[in-house]
Amino acid sequence: MNIIAYITIGALSLGIFSQIKTNTSVRDTQTPKYEVLKTFDQFEIRKYPEMIMASASLGNGTYSDLSSKGFRTVASYIFGNNDAEKKISMTSPVVSTVGKDIKMSFIMPSEYEIEQLPNPNNKNVKIQLVKEKTLAVIGFSGFANDSDIKEHSNNLKILLKKSGIENTGQVFFYGYNPPYQLLNRTNEIAIEIIQYEK
């Protein structure tokens, strides 16, 4: 076996190990505890509790154009760009409000009350208490782009209309994985339900 083969095998082994470690780390990341109200063939209705979010409004544009900027802006807050220079644990998913204006939000760990969180140094980052929501959610895999988000949003809206479920039309994109994770990626589209009874 020549040196190039050894290097190739070593690089592949390192890459596989890295992805396995990333998958384990993602599984250990805190996610919000929701209640599944009903499961349909292609989507489900979930009730999410009240939660605290750190959010940045990104203005008019596309998810693909603004997501990296939004992620960096909000991530800087939890990495210590706040008045206490405090680091806050990452949670999952990262929530993007999709529409005319894009907003990106990180869910704060459940052990915090809003008054315990430090103030952002960046005036574009806001800490907000978000009321409980009932959402219709549909999932898909891979690396998400604007086309995927539009396709699955439209599909979910059609399914909700067929099921007679009233909704606000507000679309949220949930991204569960860091950009360097190549395998087992999870994405979801969520649309807020106006009223839902089991």
N, C-alpha and C positions, 0 to 999 in steps of 0.2 A: 504494500500500500504506500503510495507516495505522500509527500508532505501536504499537497493540496487536498487530498482526500481526508487526511487527519484534521486539517483546519476546517473543512466543510462539515465533517461529523461533529467536531467540537462546537462549531457555531450553531448547528441545528440543535444539539443537546442543550446548549445554553438558552437558546430561544424557547424550546419546549419547557425547560425548567422555569424560565421567567414567566411564561404564560400560566403554568400550573400555580405558581406562587401568587400571581395576580388574581386568578380565579378564587383562590382561598381567601385573599385579602378582601375581595368584593363581597364574598359570602359573609364575612365577619362585620361588614359595615352596617350601621344602624339604619333601618328603614321604618317608615311610619306604620303603626298597627292599624289596619282598617278592617271593617266588617264587610263581608260579601253578602249583599242582600239577595242577589239572584244571579245564576249563571245561565247564559244563553249559549247557543251553538258557537258563535264567533266573538262574543264579548260578555262582560259581566258588569253588574251594578255594584258599586262599592260605596260605603259610607266612611269618609275620612274624618278623624277627630280634628278639633281645633289645634293649630300648630303655629309655631313662630318661624318666620322666614326672614332671611337677609336677602334683599332684592335690589337689582339695578335695572332701571328703565333704559333701554338702548335706542329708542326712537324707531323711525320708519326704516324698514329694510327687510332682508330675508334672514332666515335662521342661519344659513350657510355663511353669510357675510358677517353676521354680528355675534355668533355663538362664542367664538374664541375670545373676543374682546369682553363679552359679558362674563364668561367663566373667569378670566383673569381678574376682572374688577371685583367680583364677589369673593373669589378665592383669596384675594389679598386680605380681605377682612378676617377670614378665619385663620389665616397664616400669621396674623399679628398686627395688621395695619389698622389698629384701633387704639383708643385712648388708654387702654390698660396694657397694650402690647401682649395681649393674651392670645394663645393659640386655642382654637376650637376644633373639635373632631369633625371630620368630613362625614356626611351622611349620604344616603342615596334614596330616591333619585334626585338629580338636578332637574328642576322644573322650569320649563320655558313657556311663557304665555305667548301664543302664536296668534297673529292677526295683523292689523294695520301697524301697530307698535309692538315691538318685541320686548319682553321683560324676562330676565333670568333670575331664578331664586334658588338659594340653598336652604334646606330645612334645618333648623337648629336642633341639636340633640335634645331628646325629651327630658333630660334631667334639669334643663334650664327653665327658670321663669324669666319673663321678658326683662324685668328690672335687674336681673343678674348679669345680663349680657353687656359687654362694653360698647361704647359708642363708636361707630365707624369714623375713621379719619377722612375717608373719601365721602364728600357730600352727596355723591350719586348713589351711595349704598344706604338703603333704608331698612330698619328693623320693624317688622309688622307682625301683629297677631292676626292670623287668618282664621276666620270662623270655620266651623265644620262644614263639609261639602259632601253632597252625593254626586258621584261621577259615574258615567259609563266609560268603560276602559277596554281598549282593544290592543293586543300586543303584536310585535313583529321583531325580527332579528336583524343582525348586520349593522353596518355603519349607516346611520340615518342621514338623509339629505332633504332638501326642500321638496323634491318630487315624492319621496317616501311619505313625508309628513302630510302633504296634500292628498295623496292617494288614500292613505289610511284614515285621514280625517273625513274625507268625502264618503268612504265606505261606511264608517261608523254613523255618520249622519243619515245615510240611507237606511241602515239597519234600525236606527232609532225611530225613524219615520214609519217604517214597516211595522214596528212593534208598538206604535202609538205612544211613544214615550216623549213627553215634552222636554225640551232642553233650551238652554240659553244660546247655544251656538258657539260659546266660547271654548276654544281649543287650547289644551295644554299638552306639551310634549314632555314625557318623562324619559330621561336618559340615565341608565343605571350603571354604565361602565366608563372607566377612564379611557381617553383616546388611545393609549398604548395597549389596551386589551384587544387582541385580535380574534379570540375565540369566545363562543358562548355569550354573545352580546344580546342584551335585552333592552328593548325600547317599548314604550307605550304611548298611545294617544288617549287622552281623557277629555270628555265633554261634560260640562256641568248640567245636572238634571234639575229641572224646576221643582218637581215634586214626584216622589216615588213611594208607593206603598207596596209592601211585600204581598 
